[in-house]
């Protein structure tokens, strides 16, 4: 009997449930997908050496589960709120509290099972397709087989069962706890328009200062790149600023608008503004959360997309040479040279034979002595020339040195400090004129390097024993992107101790990793967008049904349907627009910060991400306007 | 010229699938002149609220014409109707229908704001109206902060701020205690006398009705009787109304609990 009523209720409330249903299904699909990829042997194989990055999919699934739990909890409390009167009627008709709780419990389970089934079905169905996209992004050609991933399935079932059971018990408890009279009066609960005081004005100023200062930090301190601490500071300032902004500055702003009679007393402005203010206290928290979530989504998507788009450049940073190995005997050199020449799809652009001295160095500003490399000025400049690095070195005297520093945070302090170089028993001191963090050969083979005048280099070399001299050969080639087979072949014949590195292989690795990030970024971003959109939608629809009588009155006084729609559009424009505006500000600043990290503007990438996001967001806006208007204009 | 003229008005209710039809209003003819204060009385289900709904353009008649200020409102379209309602009609409802999101002042000026009247004129008008209805001190308060009587006076202020051709009041005293009800009725009477406002009021209550100048009785959808106050005192008029009501059948004076029943069935 209860079961029948529950089924009927679900059918009847189909409209209320549909967005919730879709969001949950999507979340289930995503979680299955992430886990299925995590367990997929073909994807694992494709990642090769970067298998450790598979953990990203596991983390993504965990994030999705957490987020789904939050989302389901949130929307469920809404449903109970809208249905309190209906539930009270059941009790009035003689059902006891326990039966009503069970009824709600059963309804929850029905929806959970249905949305779960749909989600898993879609997940299994599209899994192959999405893995194909992922693999294509990774630039690997693998024939993906259709698989049903049992482990992923069971993990998804387990996690969602836990969430759903907790939620079902919670909503049952919500009903059980309430008295009949509370249930009946739930909708009548009066909200109050926020009051504006000096405190509001003060808080408004604080929030704006906090956000502006956060932006300032990100845009100025970020550029020097000396202090990674700027990130947490930026985050805290922005998050706190945003929350206070929505609880004060926005109210203050609406209040000021209200003071300006010529526009406030004009047409539907009065209706949308008062409605907005009346409902504002209940909305401020969600709006702040949505702003922050959207900002994170936009930033994450911009970051992953940019990383992917900039793989070509990023790979160059860690492995600047097309091909590089530590030289052995002449036989090996000849063999490698002939193999390279035999590959007609590429051609040699340049060849550098690099002589490196391994020395002990001691800087004035540090206590420890390190093993470092020494390179001659002419050698360094020649490499720079071949690698297209415009940062050439010009040393004036024999006492001058230029340092290639691996740690970004140390460059500032190095300048003008003294350094003592010791090789064998020979000692020489230098003054650091300048430094860079641009690597002249593969990072894995690199140490901090002191570049000195050629004459000084020769002097040092004389005092250095043979075992402390490293000879490295670096090639730059044309058509690097076609060097796949060459790289594979060389990889086989060059012994491990000769440390072979190629740009192409590194690029492949970077591409795979960034593809994984991009894939996860896009899907998590979509999940966030879907959920934030749905949260605003639910909230507005619930308000619409609670405020229906108000619009009814307006119709009686003589407001046409068209004007009501206009008022609703304006009011929702602020509800949707404010978080978007705020999140665009935050994420744009963050993108500038990342741009400094990439040494390049990410504006194009940011713009593309933003346009896609806004288009999807606008779809939500119009769906909400339509539902809202429909609810309030029905007789 | 008559402010309101109703010719052969008929309103039928029937199920969508044919079957028996229920005649709510049958061949009603009625004229209200400018400056009149007319009450409509009748037992539950007589068609009072239907008549008011048709006149207020919220409902459409099955046949017949309704002229307000010489304009046939049954021929107007949806968009014209809403602006007509806003500019030419004023409403006072039993449950006030004030917007709790707005202050009393904002509630009162709403029709003017919607018609995009200049805000300086709005401010002038609202102070005039609130003065008359004794609301000057409560203008900045919200509906939930004031008494029922103040709420209903606010509704009356909202109804008259546009200087409408016709003010329609549907059981305006229904939710008020007797003191507030008397105050409101005195206000309406004053508006009628001093500003020559034309008021059409539906009521159950013979006491409220005794403030009118003319009472029309409806029974089973047809006009049953009509009495004028003339020069008689309000008390005499009250006695007269009671007499007519007793001949009307279902006595309204004794069966006041009918109120609640009718209100539920009359939800639009």
Interface residues (C-beta under 8 A of the other chain):
Chain A: X190 X193 X261 X262 X264 X265 X266 X267 X268 X269 X270 X271 X274 X275 X277 X278 X550 X553 X554 X555 X556 X557 X558 X559 X560 X561 X562 X563 X635
Chain B: X56 X58 X78 X79 X81 X82 X83 X84 X85 X86 X87 X89 X91 X93 X97 X98 X99 X100 X101 X102 X106 X109 X110 X111 X112 X113 X114 X116 X119 X122 X123 X142 X144 X158 X268
